[in-house]
Amino acid sequence: MTDTTSLPLPASTEDDHYGEISVELLGEHREKLVVSGERIPTVTIVRAPEAEVDDHIVIGTRDPRHLTITVDGEDATIKPGKGKLRRQTYRVDV
């Protein structure tokens, strides 16, 4: 499933296969992005405190050296995209 939405966070979408999926941007400095749903594992992306923040990027950076990701609490590898979507949009691939 791929969903591109220009809604403010938190946002959710309904998918025929995966059910409801929500995206939340958390933290005092918008440093934590959580994607969760009925039939998908919870994915959490966290920006490192020392990362330089770009206001045009939802979580503040696309630099993988400054991002960590977990899938259902297990560490994973993150490969941020180039951000070719419109501003205030995000894409979630499951």
C-alpha positions in Angstrom: 0.0 0.0 0.0 1.2 3.5 -0.8 -0.7 6.5 0.7 0.2 10.1 0.0 -1.8 12.5 2.1 -1.5 16.2 2.8 -3.3 16.1 6.2 -1.7 17.6 9.3 -0.3 15.0 11.7 -1.7 13.0 13.4 -3.4 11.5 10.4 -4.9 8.2 9.5 -6.1 6.3 6.4 -8.1 3.2 5.8 -6.6 0.4 3.6 -8.7 -2.6 2.4 -5.9 -5.0 3.3 -4.2 -3.4 6.3 -7.1 -1.7 7.9 -6.7 1.7 9.6 -3.2 3.1 9.6 -2.2 6.1 11.7 0.8 8.4 11.5 1.7 10.6 14.5 4.5 13.1 15.0 5.4 13.2 18.6 7.9 14.9 20.9 8.5 18.5 22.0 10.7 19.0 19.0 8.8 16.8 16.5 11.6 14.2 16.7 9.5 11.0 16.8 7.3 9.6 14.0 5.1 6.6 14.8 3.2 4.6 12.2 0.8 2.0 13.5 -2.2 0.1 12.5 -4.6 -2.8 12.9 -2.6 -5.3 10.9 0.9 -3.8 10.6 3.7 -3.7 13.1 4.3 -0.4 14.9 7.2 1.5 13.2 9.0 4.3 15.2 11.5 6.7 13.6 13.4 9.0 16.0 15.7 11.9 15.1 18.9 12.3 17.1 19.0 15.4 19.3 22.2 16.6 17.7 20.8 16.5 14.1 20.4 19.8 12.2 16.7 20.3 11.6 15.3 21.2 8.2 11.7 22.6 8.6 10.8 21.3 5.2 11.1 17.7 6.3 8.5 16.3 8.7 10.9 14.7 11.1 13.6 17.3 10.4 16.2 15.3 8.5 16.7 12.6 5.9 20.2 11.9 7.0 20.2 8.2 8.1 23.1 8.9 10.4 20.7 11.0 12.5 17.7 8.6 12.4 16.9 5.4 14.1 14.0 3.1 13.3 12.4 0.2 15.1 9.7 -2.2 13.9 7.7 -3.6 16.8 10.6 -2.6 19.1 13.3 -4.3 17.0 16.1 -2.2 15.4 15.9 -2.0 11.6 17.8 -0.2 8.8 16.4 3.0 7.5 16.9 4.3 4.0 15.2 7.7 3.7 14.0 8.8 0.3 14.9 12.0 -1.5 11.7 13.7 -0.6 10.2 14.2 -4.1 6.6 14.5 -2.8 4.9 17.8 -2.2 5.4 19.8 1.0 3.3 18.7 3.9 2.9 15.2 2.5 4.3 11.9 3.5 4.4 8.4 2.0 4.1 5.1 3.8 5.0 1.9 2.1 4.0 -1.4 3.8 
